[in-house]
Amino acid sequence: MTRNDHFVSFELYDAERAWFKAPGVTGEFTANLKQRLINYRSRYESKEVIKKTPVGTHLFTRYEMPRWLRSGYVSALVSIAILLGLATGVVYAIGIFTGYVPGFGFIGKDPLVKILSSSASQSMDGIQLKLVSVVAGTESTAVVYSLGGLPLGLFEGNAPLTPNNDRCENQVWIELANGKSFKLIGAGSMGYGNNNEYLKIAFFDPLPNNVKDASFKMACIEGTYPDQAPENWSLHFELQESSELKTYPVLNPSSLHSADDTNFLTISNLIPIENQFIVVGRYIPPANDLSELQIHEVTFLDNKGTYISYDIPGDIQFYNQGEPGWFAYIVDASIDQFPIKMQAERISYTCWGEVPVNVDLPQTQTDIEDDSINQQINIGACQISMKPEQTSSGSLQLRFVSEGNAVNYLSIANAEDPNLQIGYELLGEAAIVALKWPTINEVQSIDFTLRGVGIETASPLSVLIDINEFSDQ
């Protein structure tokens, strides 16, 4: 298996889980996935400049300051000001942290207490599971592990149409000697390690202070189908106390405040590491009760307009934030490249509900031209407008639009048969539902149930990050 084969297998499955939240193909999924992918491909050409950075495993060194931060003239300038491209000075923060530990994430004032005393591994059928690091802190426990020797085609199943819900979920946990288990609370990708092994990170609740050893359990290899790979993995590991973890400072805004404005990008923390910065921030959405919020086509440009490559740090997770829109990127930028600009071509999110809709269809040409027949529909935190209209061929259709945004997904069920999904087409920034009646005045009204709507921003969002007014206090 080449690095690229390995990368594609794991990365595609990671992306699939991130979008759909859980494995499994539903009728709604099969009916709409192809259409959504085709429309995304036709609408947008990728401009992302991204790379996967090999991840080292040297976690156990002293508190580390980057070379530029240790230099004389820059030491007095450890601050960052956020200039928002949307003319707002609002800054949000996820908290005040004393540092960032690779392979664990943020640390607070309480010290981390235990680390893996030595690596552990297990092999079955030529596949090797290895514990790269374990960091047990007062707020969470992080396990970085790798899988090597995976054969080609492992994730393909027995046939092209093998049901996706037969795949193994992310079934990993920590188990103590007394049988108590700690379930997974978050997970991420860590890229490739020194031996070209794909690394993943799993987060669990903190272990009791008196625990000196435990077992890392894995029911099956995530993304595989039954009987396609070894199952019931178990790795015993021991912990030792350590206060010398490789730690980088977390720079926080010098002034924190909130605002009522929404729909913009903001940066809350910067973490300077060797010739790189970790940029932590949030897209402030119209509401917090949104589903499947995704930030698409992210780019970074330096002060000369040159694209900067970046990566996604799997060890910075936001599973405990309770708010959507958080992001973190490792940006390959040095101090002399600032200010840097981050831009997202579009933001998408979904609202779910169960909204019955009755549509009074136009009976005359005058009715079609009357804007009063438009309907405003609220589903969750999303509001869309629906209007019956006549096509050039004389047939009727329903146009769904979102003011200032684009509609990129609809879930509509037939009122008489809730299991029957009504198809649609994306056209520009609208979603179009074609009606079966060829001309007006054949039926007076129709009923359906709107179950979901996908929205995406119609124009790019950006934020300018400059060296000024951030500090490590």
C-alpha positions as CSV (number, residue, x, y, z in Angstrom):
1,M,0.0,0.0,0.0
2,T,1.3,3.4,-0.9
3,R,1.1,6.4,1.3
4,N,-1.5,7.9,-1.1
5,D,-3.7,4.7,-1.0
6,H,-3.5,4.7,2.8
7,F,-4.3,8.4,2.9
8,V,-7.3,8.1,0.6
9,S,-8.8,5.2,2.5
10,F,-8.6,6.8,5.9
11,E,-9.2,10.4,4.8
12,L,-12.4,9.6,2.8
13,Y,-13.9,7.7,5.6
14,D,-13.0,10.4,8.1
15,A,-14.6,13.0,5.9
16,E,-17.7,10.8,5.5
17,R,-18.2,10.5,9.2
18,A,-17.5,14.2,9.8
19,W,-20.3,15.1,7.4
20,F,-23.0,12.5,8.3
21,K,-22.1,12.2,12.0
22,A,-22.7,8.5,12.1
23,P,-22.3,5.6,9.6
24,G,-25.3,4.2,7.8
25,V,-27.1,4.8,4.5
26,T,-30.7,5.9,4.9
27,G,-33.2,6.3,2.1
28,E,-32.8,10.0,2.4
29,F,-29.1,9.7,2.0
30,T,-29.2,7.5,-1.1
31,A,-31.8,9.8,-2.7
32,N,-29.8,13.0,-2.3
33,L,-26.1,12.3,-2.1
34,K,-25.4,12.0,-5.8
35,Q,-27.4,15.1,-6.6
36,R,-25.5,17.1,-3.9
37,L,-22.1,16.0,-5.0
38,I,-22.8,16.7,-8.7
39,N,-24.1,20.2,-7.8
40,Y,-21.1,21.0,-5.6
41,R,-18.7,19.8,-8.3
42,S,-20.4,21.9,-11.0
43,R,-20.7,25.0,-8.8
44,Y,-17.3,25.2,-7.2
45,E,-13.8,24.7,-8.2
46,S,-11.5,23.9,-5.3
47,K,-8.9,26.5,-4.4
48,E,-7.7,24.8,-1.3
49,V,-3.9,24.7,-0.7
50,I,-3.5,22.0,2.0
51,K,-1.0,19.4,3.0
52,K,-0.7,16.6,5.5
53,T,2.2,17.3,7.7
54,P,4.1,14.3,9.2
55,V,3.4,14.3,12.9
56,G,6.3,13.6,15.3
57,T,5.8,11.8,18.6
58,H,8.4,13.6,20.8
59,L,6.0,14.7,23.5
60,F,8.2,14.7,26.5
61,T,10.3,17.8,26.6
62,R,10.3,21.1,28.4
63,Y,8.0,24.1,27.8
64,E,8.9,25.2,24.3
65,M,9.0,28.7,22.9
66,P,9.5,29.0,19.1
67,R,12.8,30.5,18.0
68,W,11.2,33.7,16.7
69,L,9.4,34.1,20.0
70,R,12.6,33.7,22.0
71,S,14.4,36.4,19.9
72,G,14.9,39.8,21.5
73,Y,13.0,42.3,19.5
74,V,9.9,40.0,19.0
75,S,9.6,39.1,22.7
76,A,8.0,42.4,23.5
77,L,5.6,41.9,20.6
78,V,3.7,38.8,21.5
79,S,0.3,40.0,20.6
80,I,-2.2,39.7,17.8
81,A,-5.0,42.0,16.6
82,I,-7.9,40.7,14.7
83,L,-9.1,42.8,11.8
84,L,-12.3,41.3,10.6
85,G,-13.1,41.5,6.8
86,L,-16.7,42.1,7.7
87,A,-16.0,45.4,9.6
88,T,-16.6,44.1,13.1
89,G,-14.3,44.1,16.0
90,V,-15.8,41.3,17.9
91,V,-13.6,38.6,19.4
92,Y,-14.8,35.3,20.9
93,A,-12.6,33.0,22.9
94,I,-12.8,29.3,23.9
95,G,-11.1,30.0,27.2
96,I,-7.8,31.0,28.7
97,F,-5.2,28.2,28.4
98,T,-1.6,28.0,29.7
99,G,-0.4,25.9,26.8
100,Y,-0.8,23.5,24.0
101,V,0.6,19.9,24.1
102,P,1.0,18.0,20.8
103,G,-1.0,14.8,21.0
104,F,-3.3,16.2,23.7
105,G,-4.5,19.7,22.9
106,F,-5.0,22.6,25.3
107,I,-4.1,22.5,28.9
108,G,-5.4,24.8,31.6
109,K,-3.8,25.8,34.9
110,D,-3.9,22.2,36.3
111,P,-0.8,20.2,35.2
112,L,-1.1,17.1,33.2
113,V,-0.4,14.2,35.5
114,K,0.4,10.9,33.6
115,I,1.9,9.8,30.3
116,L,2.5,6.5,28.6
117,S,5.5,4.8,30.1
118,S,6.4,2.8,27.0
119,S,4.9,2.1,23.6
120,A,2.6,-0.9,23.3
121,S,1.5,-2.8,20.1
122,Q,-0.5,-5.8,19.0
123,S,-0.5,-7.7,15.7
124,M,-3.2,-9.8,14.1
125,D,-3.2,-11.1,10.5
126,G,-0.4,-8.8,9.5
127,I,-2.1,-5.7,10.8
128,Q,-0.5,-3.8,13.7
129,L,-2.2,-1.6,16.3
130,K,0.2,0.6,18.2
131,L,-0.2,3.1,21.0
132,V,2.0,6.1,20.2
133,S,1.1,8.2,23.2
134,V,-1.3,8.4,26.1
135,V,-1.7,11.7,28.0
136,A,-4.0,11.5,31.1
137,G,-4.9,15.0,32.3
138,T,-7.3,16.4,34.8
139,E,-9.8,17.4,32.1
140,S,-9.5,14.6,29.6
141,T,-7.4,11.6,28.4
142,A,-5.9,11.5,24.9
143,V,-4.7,8.4,23.1
144,V,-2.8,8.6,19.9
145,Y,-2.7,5.3,18.0
146,S,-1.8,3.9,14.6
147,L,-2.7,1.0,12.4
148,G,-0.1,-0.4,10.0
149,G,-0.1,-3.2,7.4
150,L,-3.7,-2.6,6.2
151,P,-4.3,-4.5,3.0
152,L,-5.6,-2.8,-0.2
153,G,-9.3,-2.9,-0.5
154,L,-9.9,-3.4,3.2
155,F,-12.6,-0.7,3.2
156,E,-14.4,-1.7,0.0
157,G,-16.6,-4.5,1.4
158,N,-17.9,-7.5,-0.6
159,A,-19.6,-5.5,-3.3
160,P,-20.0,-2.0,-4.6
161,L,-23.4,-1.7,-3.0
162,T,-22.6,-3.2,0.4
163,P,-24.7,-1.2,2.9
164,N,-22.7,1.5,4.6
165,N,-24.4,0.8,7.9
166,D,-22.6,-2.5,8.1
167,R,-19.3,-0.6,8.6
168,C,-17.6,-0.7,11.9
169,E,-18.1,2.5,13.9
170,N,-15.4,4.2,16.0
171,Q,-15.6,1.6,18.7
172,V,-12.7,2.3,21.0
173,W,-12.7,2.7,24.7
174,I,-10.4,2.5,27.8
175,E,-11.1,-0.2,30.3
176,L,-9.7,-0.4,33.9
177,A,-8.7,-3.5,35.7
178,N,-12.0,-3.4,37.7
179,G,-14.0,-3.4,34.5
180,K,-15.0,0.2,34.5
181,S,-14.9,1.6,30.9
182,F,-14.5,5.1,29.5
183,K,-16.3,5.8,26.3
184,L,-15.1,7.9,23.4
185,I,-16.0,11.6,23.6
186,G,-14.1,12.9,20.6
187,A,-11.7,11.8,17.8
188,G,-9.6,13.2,15.1
189,S,-6.9,12.6,12.5
190,M,-3.2,13.2,13.3
191,G,-1.8,12.7,9.8
192,Y,1.3,10.6,9.3
193,G,4.0,9.7,11.9
194,N,7.7,9.2,11.5
195,N,7.2,5.6,10.1
196,N,4.6,6.7,7.6
197,E,1.8,5.3,9.7
198,Y,-1.5,7.0,9.7
199,L,-2.2,8.3,13.3
200,K,-5.6,8.9,14.9
201,I,-6.4,10.5,18.3
202,A,-9.2,9.4,20.7
203,F,-10.4,11.5,23.6
204,F,-11.9,10.1,26.8
205,D,-13.0,11.5,30.2
206,P,-10.2,11.9,32.7
207,L,-9.0,8.7,34.5
208,P,-9.0,8.5,38.3
209,N,-5.8,9.9,39.9
210,N,-4.9,6.5,41.3
211,V,-4.9,4.7,38.0
212,K,-1.5,3.5,36.9
213,D,-2.5,1.1,34.1
214,A,-5.4,0.4,31.9
215,S,-6.3,-1.2,28.5
216,F,-7.1,0.4,25.2
217,K,-9.9,-1.6,23.5
218,M,-11.0,-1.6,19.9
219,A,-13.9,-3.7,18.8
220,C,-13.1,-3.5,15.1
221,I,-11.2,-1.3,12.7
222,E,-13.2,1.7,11.9
223,G,-14.7,1.7,8.4
224,T,-14.3,-2.0,7.8
225,Y,-17.1,-4.4,7.1
226,P,-17.8,-7.6,9.2
227,D,-15.4,-10.5,8.7
228,Q,-13.0,-8.3,6.6
229,A,-10.5,-7.5,9.3
230,P,-9.4,-8.8,12.8
231,E,-11.6,-7.7,15.7
232,N,-11.5,-7.5,19.5
233,W,-8.2,-5.7,19.9
234,S,-6.8,-5.0,23.4
235,L,-3.6,-3.2,24.4
236,H,-2.6,-3.0,28.0
237,F,-0.6,0.1,28.9
238,E,1.1,1.6,32.0
239,L,1.2,5.3,33.0
240,Q,3.9,7.3,34.7
241,E,3.9,10.8,36.2
242,S,5.6,13.5,34.2
243,S,5.8,17.2,34.3
244,E,8.1,17.7,31.3
245,L,5.7,17.7,28.4
246,K,6.5,19.6,25.2
247,T,4.3,22.6,25.6
248,Y,3.7,25.7,23.4
249,P,2.2,28.9,24.6
250,V,-1.4,29.8,23.7
251,L,-1.8,33.5,22.8
252,N,-5.2,35.0,23.7
253,P,-6.8,38.2,22.7
254,S,-6.1,41.0,25.1
255,S,-9.7,42.1,25.1
256,L,-12.6,39.7,24.9
257,H,-16.2,40.7,24.3
258,S,-19.3,39.4,22.6
259,A,-21.8,40.9,20.2
260,D,-25.2,40.3,18.6
261,D,-23.8,40.3,15.1
262,T,-23.5,36.9,13.3
263,N,-22.3,35.4,10.0
264,F,-18.6,36.2,10.3
265,L,-15.2,34.6,11.0
266,T,-13.2,35.5,14.1
267,I,-9.9,34.3,15.6
268,S,-9.8,33.5,19.3
269,N,-6.3,32.0,19.8
270,L,-2.9,31.6,18.1
271,I,-0.3,29.0,19.0
272,P,3.2,29.7,17.6
273,I,5.2,26.6,17.0
274,E,8.3,26.1,14.9
275,N,7.8,28.0,11.7
276,Q,4.1,27.5,12.0
277,F,1.0,28.9,13.7
278,I,-2.1,27.1,14.9
279,V,-5.0,29.3,14.2
280,V,-8.1,28.7,16.4
281,G,-11.3,30.5,15.7
282,R,-15.0,30.3,15.0
283,Y,-17.6,31.1,12.4
284,I,-20.3,32.9,14.2
285,P,-23.5,31.4,12.8
286,P,-27.0,32.9,12.7
287,A,-28.0,30.5,15.5
288,N,-26.4,27.8,17.6
289,D,-29.0,25.1,16.9
290,L,-27.7,24.2,13.5
291,S,-26.6,20.8,12.2
292,E,-23.7,19.7,10.0
293,L,-22.1,23.1,9.9
294,Q,-19.2,22.9,7.5
295,I,-16.5,25.4,6.5
296,H,-15.6,24.9,2.8
297,E,-12.7,25.9,0.5
298,V,-10.5,27.5,3.2
299,T,-7.4,29.4,2.0
300,F,-4.6,31.3,3.7
301,L,-2.6,34.1,2.0
302,D,0.4,35.9,3.3
303,N,1.1,39.6,3.1
304,K,2.3,39.2,-0.5
305,G,-0.8,37.4,-1.6
306,T,0.9,34.0,-1.8
307,Y,-1.1,31.0,-0.8
308,I,0.0,29.3,2.4
309,S,-0.3,25.6,2.9
310,Y,-2.0,24.3,6.1
311,D,-3.2,21.2,7.9
312,I,-5.9,20.3,10.4
313,P,-4.7,19.4,13.9
314,G,-6.6,16.4,15.1
315,D,-5.6,17.0,18.7
316,I,-7.6,20.2,19.0
317,Q,-11.3,19.2,19.3
318,F,-14.4,21.2,20.2
319,Y,-16.7,18.4,21.4
320,N,-17.2,20.1,24.7
321,Q,-17.8,23.6,23.5
322,G,-21.5,23.4,22.9
323,E,-21.4,25.8,20.0
324,P,-21.0,25.1,16.3
325,G,-18.5,26.7,14.0
326,W,-15.2,26.2,15.8
327,F,-12.1,25.5,13.7
328,A,-8.3,25.0,14.0
329,Y,-5.7,25.0,11.3
330,I,-1.9,24.6,11.4
331,V,-0.7,27.3,9.0
332,D,2.8,27.2,7.5
333,A,3.5,30.8,8.2
334,S,6.5,32.6,9.7
335,I,6.5,35.9,11.5
336,D,7.5,37.9,8.5
337,Q,4.5,36.7,6.4
338,F,2.0,38.5,8.7
339,P,-0.6,39.9,8.3
340,I,-2.2,36.7,6.9
341,K,-5.7,36.4,5.4
342,M,-8.0,33.5,6.0
343,Q,-10.9,33.1,3.7
344,A,-13.7,30.6,3.5
345,E,-15.5,30.4,0.1
346,R,-18.7,29.3,1.7
347,I,-20.2,28.0,5.0
348,S,-23.0,25.4,4.9
349,Y,-25.3,24.1,7.5
350,T,-28.6,22.2,7.8
351,C,-31.8,22.8,9.8
352,W,-34.1,19.8,10.6
353,G,-37.7,19.7,11.6
354,E,-41.2,18.4,10.6
355,V,-43.0,21.3,9.0
356,P,-46.3,20.6,7.2
357,V,-46.8,22.9,4.2
358,N,-49.9,23.6,2.2
359,V,-49.4,25.4,-1.1
360,D,-52.2,27.3,-2.9
361,L,-51.2,26.9,-6.5
362,P,-51.8,29.8,-8.9
363,Q,-54.9,29.4,-11.0
364,T,-54.2,32.2,-13.5
365,Q,-51.2,34.0,-15.1
366,T,-52.0,36.9,-12.8
367,D,-51.7,34.7,-9.8
368,I,-48.2,33.6,-10.9
369,E,-47.0,37.1,-11.1
370,D,-48.4,38.0,-7.7
371,D,-45.7,38.0,-5.0
372,S,-48.3,37.6,-2.3
373,I,-48.4,33.9,-3.0
374,N,-44.9,33.5,-1.7
375,Q,-44.7,31.6,1.6
376,Q,-42.1,32.1,4.4
377,I,-41.2,28.8,6.0
378,N,-39.3,28.4,9.3
379,I,-37.7,25.1,9.9
380,G,-35.5,25.1,13.0
381,A,-33.3,28.2,12.9
382,C,-33.5,28.5,9.1
383,Q,-36.0,30.6,7.2
384,I,-36.7,30.1,3.5
385,S,-39.1,31.5,1.0
386,M,-41.2,29.4,-1.4
387,K,-42.9,30.5,-4.5
388,P,-44.9,28.6,-7.1
389,E,-44.0,29.6,-10.6
390,Q,-44.5,28.6,-14.2
391,T,-41.7,27.5,-16.5
392,S,-41.2,28.5,-20.1
393,S,-42.9,25.3,-21.2
394,G,-45.9,26.1,-19.1
395,S,-45.5,23.6,-16.3
396,L,-45.5,24.5,-12.6
397,Q,-42.6,24.3,-10.1
398,L,-41.8,25.5,-6.6
399,R,-38.8,27.7,-6.1
400,F,-37.1,27.6,-2.6
401,V,-34.7,30.5,-1.8
402,S,-33.0,31.9,1.3
403,E,-32.4,35.6,1.5
404,G,-28.7,36.5,1.1
405,N,-27.8,32.8,0.9
406,A,-28.2,29.7,-1.3
407,V,-30.3,26.7,-0.7
408,N,-28.2,23.6,-1.4
409,Y,-30.4,20.8,0.0
410,L,-34.0,19.9,0.6
411,S,-35.7,17.0,2.4
412,I,-39.4,16.9,1.4
413,A,-41.7,14.1,2.1
414,N,-45.0,13.3,0.3
415,A,-47.9,14.2,2.7
416,E,-49.8,11.0,1.8
417,D,-46.7,8.7,1.9
418,P,-44.1,10.1,4.4
419,N,-41.6,7.5,3.1
420,L,-41.7,8.9,-0.4
421,Q,-39.1,11.7,-0.9
422,I,-39.9,14.4,-3.4
423,G,-37.0,15.2,-5.8
424,Y,-35.5,18.6,-6.5
425,E,-32.9,20.4,-8.6
426,L,-30.4,23.0,-7.6
427,L,-30.4,26.0,-9.9
428,G,-28.2,28.9,-9.1
429,E,-28.9,29.8,-5.5
430,A,-32.4,28.2,-5.4
431,A,-33.8,24.7,-5.1
432,I,-36.5,23.8,-7.6
433,V,-39.2,21.2,-7.1
434,A,-40.9,20.3,-10.4
435,L,-44.7,19.5,-10.0
436,K,-46.3,16.7,-11.9
437,W,-49.1,18.9,-13.2
438,P,-48.1,20.2,-16.7
439,T,-50.2,23.4,-16.6
440,I,-51.9,25.8,-14.2
441,N,-55.5,25.4,-13.1
442,E,-55.3,21.6,-12.9
443,V,-55.2,21.4,-9.1
444,Q,-55.8,24.0,-6.5
445,S,-53.3,23.1,-3.7
446,I,-50.8,20.5,-2.7
447,D,-49.5,19.3,0.7
448,F,-46.1,18.1,1.7
449,T,-43.8,17.9,4.8
450,L,-40.5,19.8,4.9
451,R,-38.1,17.9,7.0
452,G,-34.8,19.6,6.3
453,V,-33.1,22.4,4.4
454,G,-29.4,23.0,3.7
455,I,-28.1,26.6,3.5
456,E,-24.8,27.9,2.4
457,T,-23.4,31.5,2.4
458,A,-23.6,33.1,-1.1
459,S,-20.3,35.0,-0.8
460,P,-16.9,34.3,0.8
461,L,-16.1,35.3,4.4
462,S,-12.6,36.5,5.4
463,V,-10.6,37.6,8.4
464,L,-7.2,39.4,8.5
465,I,-4.8,38.3,11.2
466,D,-2.1,40.7,12.1
467,I,0.6,40.8,14.8
468,N,-0.7,43.2,17.4
469,E,-2.7,42.9,20.6
470,F,-2.6,39.2,21.4
471,S,-0.7,38.0,24.4
472,D,0.1,34.9,26.4
473,Q,-1.4,36.3,29.6
